[in-house]
Amino acid sequence: MKYSKATNYALHAMLSLANKTEKTSIGVQSLAAELSVSTTYLSKILAKLVKEGLVLSSSGAQGGYSLAANKNDVSFLDVIQAIEGKASLFECDPQHGEHCLVHQVMLEAETEMERQLKQKRIIDVAHQIK
């Protein structure tokens, strides 16, 4: 199992935004330079985070991106699902039936991983960076 590079950049961008002072926005160029990624690619990632309500976007000379008001509640799982979607990681072939034991094992493992990621809040990990 492997998450996309977009998820990697989204998580790092969220950590960076979480370390900014209240009511401070950061421009996409600055954030892209900090993360060593193209502004075009990062803009697409940030658009997904904005759409999911995890990040705020403002335009103008002092514009940029900042964490949404619910920043204390944002988990790693929230960010991952904003980028990767909410589909299950494992899909069993229908020919194995609806009570497939392999699917049950995989679903259990996925549920446990999601529980762990839901407990890890972006803000808590960001505070470890300071």
N, C-alpha and C positions, 0 to 999 in steps of 0.2 A: 504494500500500500504506500502510495506516495502522493503528497499534496503538491499542487502546482506551485510554480515560482510566484505566481500572482498572490497566493495565500501567504507565502513567505514575506513578500514585500508589504502586503496589507497588514500583517501582524507587526512588522517592524515600524511601519508608518504609524500605526495606532500607538505603539509604545513611545515613539517620538512625540506625537501630538499630546499624549498624556503627560509628558514631562514639561510641556510649555505652561507658562503662567496663565492664570484665568484671563479670559477675554482676549487672548493673543492668538492671532491667526498666523499661519505660515504659508508662504507661497509655494506653489507646486515646484518651481525651479529650485528653491532652497531645499525642499524636502527630497527632491529627486537627487540633488547633489549629495546630500547627507547619506542617502541609501545607495548611491552609485547605480542608478537606474535611469532610463530615458524619461523625460517629462511626459511624452506621449503615452508610454506604457503606464506610468504611475497615474496619469490623469484618468485613464480607463478604470483602474483599480479604485481610485478615490470616488469616481462616479458611482460605482456599485455600493461603496460604503455610505455615500450620501443617500442613495436610493433606499437603503435599509435603515436609515435614520441613525447611523452610528457616528457619522461625521457631518459637520455643518460646512457649507460653502458660502463664501461671501465674495462679491466682486468689488472692483474699485482699487484705488491706490493702496489702501490698507487691507485689501481683501486677501483671501486665502482659505485655508482649511483649519478647522478646530474640532475638538471632540464635541459631540452633542451633549445636551444637558444631562442625560442619563449616564454620564461617563463612569460613575462609580459602579454601575451595574453591568457594564459591557464585559462579557467573558470571551475567552479564546474561541469557544464554540460559536458565539455570535458572529465573530469575524470570519471564521472558517466557512460557516454556512452562507454568509453574505457573498463570498467569492465562489465557493465550490457548489453551492446549492444544498438542498436537504435530502437528496435522494440517498438511499441506502448504498453503502460501499459494496455490498455483495448481493447479487441477484442469482437465485437458484433457477435452473431451467424448469419450466412448468411440468415437464415430463416426470419429474421426481415427486410430484404431488405437493399438496399444500401443507403436509406435515413432515416435510423433509428434515431429517435430523441434522444434516450438514447446515442447512439454512438456520436452524434454531441455534446451533453453536455459534455461527458467525454473527447472528443478530445479538446474541448475548454479549459477545466480545465488543461489538460496535456500541451497544448500549452502555457498557462499562467505560469505554473510551470517551464517549460523549459526556458521561457523568463527570469524569475527571476534567475534561476540557471546560465544562460549564462551571466548575468550581474555581478555576483559575481566572481571576479577573485581570484585565489589562492594567488597571490602575495599580494593583498590588505588585505586579511584576515591574512596572515602570518605576515604582519607588525603590526597587532594588538596584536600579541602574544609577541612581543619583549618588 
